[in-house]
Amino acid sequence: MRRGFLNRAIPSQSLMFPVPVELGPEQAETMERAGDALQALGFVVEPFGDATWVIQALPAQLGHLDPAKMLHEVLDELRLAGEDTPGVVLSPQMEKLLASMACKAAVKAGNRLQDREMEELLHQMESADFFSHCPHGRPVIKQIPRREIEKWFRRL
């Protein structure tokens, strides 16, 4: 997500049915001030009149989530992040927002994946800056010594 944001390359997914959303004054001000950052995050939002805006597209990786709820959360975080824009060093708040978006987009426990999908995830992890931990610091890989596995099956 960080690399995509900095390169303005987070893919968007257009919504079949655009979602209207009401924004409070602070969120509307953030929408206008941080429109470039919002677009770099993969959101396409247009004014609709008064306090209503319409979500036309959202980050493709977040397509399974409630668009209005995601927009509200992202606008609140962008307000705290200040003036971060794509192509510059990111503030801790923007890093936190990107980590949160990555976490929401991640494969969750219990999700079923095809073999090809699992292999692709492993290849992506290998090419990532860090792949042994999630953005929040939890490990995603556990190395188990052969002797430990042998113990499980009483092969000692």
TORTOR-707784 format. One record per residue (C-alpha): residue in three letters; y, x, z; residue number from 1. Coordinates in nm, 2 decimals, m for minus. Layout:
NODE residuo     yy     xx     zz num
NODE     ALA      Y      X      Z NUM
...
This chain:
NODE residuo     yy     xx     zz num
NODE     MET   0.00   0.00   0.00   1
NODE     ARG   0.24   0.29   0.08   2
NODE     ARG   0.18   0.46  m0.25   3
NODE     GLY   0.21   0.13  m0.44   4
NODE     PHE   0.54   0.05  m0.26   5
NODE     LEU   0.69   0.39  m0.32   6
NODE     ASN   0.59   0.37  m0.69   7
NODE     ARG   0.68   0.00  m0.73   8
NODE     ALA   0.32  m0.06  m0.83   9
NODE     ILE   0.19  m0.32  m0.59  10
NODE     PRO   0.05  m0.58  m0.83  11
NODE     SER   0.17  m0.94  m0.81  12
NODE     GLN  m0.04  m1.25  m0.86  13
NODE     SER   0.15  m1.55  m1.00  14
NODE     LEU   0.09  m1.88  m0.82  15
NODE     MET  m0.04  m2.17  m1.02  16
NODE     PHE   0.17  m2.39  m0.81  17
NODE     PRO   0.48  m2.23  m0.68  18
NODE     VAL   0.53  m2.27  m0.30  19
NODE     PRO   0.87  m2.40  m0.17  20
NODE     VAL   0.97  m2.25   0.16  21
NODE     GLU   1.27  m2.31   0.39  22
NODE     LEU   1.44  m2.00   0.52  23
NODE     GLY   1.67  m1.97   0.82  24
NODE     PRO   2.01  m1.79   0.78  25
NODE     GLU   1.87  m1.45   0.89  26
NODE     GLN   1.57  m1.46   0.66  27
NODE     ALA   1.79  m1.58   0.37  28
NODE     GLU   2.03  m1.29   0.43  29
NODE     THR   1.73  m1.05   0.44  30
NODE     MET   1.60  m1.20   0.12  31
NODE     GLU   1.93  m1.12  m0.06  32
NODE     ARG   1.97  m0.78   0.10  33
NODE     ALA   1.62  m0.65   0.06  34
NODE     GLY   1.52  m0.82  m0.26  35
NODE     ASP   1.43  m0.49  m0.43  36
NODE     ALA   1.19  m0.40  m0.14  37
NODE     LEU   1.05  m0.75  m0.14  38
NODE     GLN   0.98  m0.72  m0.52  39
NODE     ALA   0.83  m0.38  m0.47  40
NODE     LEU   0.59  m0.54  m0.21  41
NODE     GLY   0.47  m0.77  m0.49  42
NODE     PHE   0.66  m1.09  m0.40  43
NODE     VAL   0.86  m1.29  m0.66  44
NODE     VAL   1.08  m1.54  m0.48  45
NODE     GLU   1.37  m1.74  m0.64  46
NODE     PRO   1.64  m1.96  m0.49  47
NODE     PHE   1.59  m2.33  m0.52  48
NODE     GLY   1.90  m2.47  m0.35  49
NODE     ASP   2.04  m2.48   0.00  50
NODE     ALA   1.79  m2.31   0.23  51
NODE     THR   1.50  m2.36   0.00  52
NODE     TRP   1.34  m2.08  m0.20  53
NODE     VAL   1.03  m2.09  m0.42  54
NODE     ILE   0.75  m1.83  m0.40  55
NODE     GLN   0.64  m1.77  m0.76  56
NODE     ALA   0.41  m1.47  m0.69  57
NODE     LEU   0.28  m1.27  m0.41  58
NODE     PRO   0.09  m0.94  m0.37  59
NODE     ALA  m0.24  m0.98  m0.55  60
NODE     GLN  m0.43  m0.84  m0.25  61
NODE     LEU  m0.29  m1.12  m0.03  62
NODE     GLY  m0.37  m1.40  m0.27  63
NODE     HIS  m0.61  m1.56  m0.02  64
NODE     LEU  m0.34  m1.60   0.25  65
NODE     ASP  m0.08  m1.87   0.31  66
NODE     PRO   0.22  m1.76   0.09  67
NODE     ALA   0.49  m1.92   0.31  68
NODE     LYS   0.35  m1.77   0.63  69
NODE     MET   0.33  m1.42   0.46  70
NODE     LEU   0.68  m1.44   0.33  71
NODE     HIS   0.82  m1.53   0.67  72
NODE     GLU   0.63  m1.24   0.83  73
NODE     VAL   0.74  m1.00   0.56  74
NODE     LEU   1.11  m1.10   0.58  75
NODE     ASP   1.11  m1.07   0.96  76
NODE     GLU   0.96  m0.72   0.93  77
NODE     LEU   1.20  m0.62   0.65  78
NODE     ARG   1.49  m0.73   0.87  79
NODE     LEU   1.37  m0.49   1.13  80
NODE     ALA   1.30  m0.22   0.88  81
NODE     GLY   1.67  m0.20   0.77  82
NODE     GLU   1.75  m0.05   0.43  83
NODE     ASP   1.41   0.08   0.32  84
NODE     THR   1.38   0.08  m0.06  85
NODE     PRO   1.11   0.21  m0.29  86
NODE     GLY   1.12   0.57  m0.37  87
NODE     VAL   1.26   0.70  m0.04  88
NODE     VAL   1.11   0.81   0.29  89
NODE     LEU   0.98   0.51   0.48  90
NODE     SER   1.10   0.40   0.82  91
NODE     PRO   0.84   0.34   1.10  92
NODE     GLN   0.90  m0.03   1.06  93
NODE     MET   0.83  m0.02   0.69  94
NODE     GLU   0.51   0.18   0.76  95
NODE     LYS   0.41  m0.08   1.01  96
NODE     LEU   0.47  m0.36   0.76  97
NODE     LEU   0.27  m0.19   0.49  98
NODE     ALA  m0.01  m0.12   0.74  99
NODE     SER  m0.01  m0.49   0.84 100
NODE     MET  m0.03  m0.60   0.48 101
NODE     ALA  m0.31  m0.35   0.41 102
NODE     CYS  m0.50  m0.49   0.72 103
NODE     LYS  m0.46  m0.85   0.60 104
NODE     ALA  m0.58  m0.75   0.26 105
NODE     ALA  m0.88  m0.56   0.39 106
NODE     VAL  m1.24  m0.66   0.36 107
NODE     LYS  m1.34  m0.82   0.69 108
NODE     ALA  m1.66  m0.82   0.89 109
NODE     GLY  m1.90  m1.08   0.74 110
NODE     ASN  m1.75  m1.07   0.39 111
NODE     ARG  m2.02  m1.03   0.13 112
NODE     LEU  m1.97  m0.77  m0.14 113
NODE     GLN  m2.17  m0.68  m0.45 114
NODE     ASP  m2.31  m0.32  m0.47 115
NODE     ARG  m2.05  m0.23  m0.73 116
NODE     GLU  m1.76  m0.35  m0.50 117
NODE     MET  m1.90  m0.14  m0.21 118
NODE     GLU  m1.92   0.17  m0.43 119
NODE     GLU  m1.57   0.11  m0.56 120
NODE     LEU  m1.44   0.08  m0.21 121
NODE     LEU  m1.61   0.41  m0.11 122
NODE     HIS  m1.45   0.58  m0.42 123
NODE     GLN  m1.11   0.45  m0.32 124
NODE     MET  m1.15   0.57   0.03 125
NODE     GLU  m1.24   0.92  m0.09 126
NODE     SER  m0.92   0.94  m0.29 127
NODE     ALA  m0.70   0.80  m0.01 128
NODE     ASP  m0.47   1.02   0.20 129
NODE     PHE  m0.67   0.92   0.50 130
NODE     PHE  m0.99   0.72   0.49 131
NODE     SER  m1.17   0.77   0.82 132
NODE     HIS  m0.95   0.53   1.00 133
NODE     CYS  m0.77   0.20   0.93 134
NODE     PRO  m0.39   0.19   0.93 135
NODE     HIS  m0.41   0.09   1.30 136
NODE     GLY  m0.62   0.39   1.39 137
NODE     ARG  m0.96   0.23   1.42 138
NODE     PRO  m1.25   0.43   1.26 139
NODE     VAL  m1.40   0.29   0.95 140
NODE     ILE  m1.68   0.54   0.91 141
NODE     LYS  m1.93   0.66   1.17 142
NODE     GLN  m2.14   0.97   1.11 143
NODE     ILE  m2.48   0.94   1.27 144
NODE     PRO  m2.70   1.25   1.31 145
NODE     ARG  m3.04   1.23   1.15 146
NODE     ARG  m3.20   1.29   1.49 147
NODE     GLU  m3.03   0.98   1.63 148
NODE     ILE  m3.17   0.77   1.35 149
NODE     GLU  m3.52   0.92   1.41 150
NODE     LYS  m3.49   0.82   1.77 151
NODE     TRP  m3.43   0.46   1.68 152
NODE     PHE  m3.76   0.46   1.48 153
NODE     ARG  m3.95   0.67   1.73 154
NODE     ARG  m4.00   0.95   1.48 155
NODE     LEU  m3.95   1.24   1.72 156
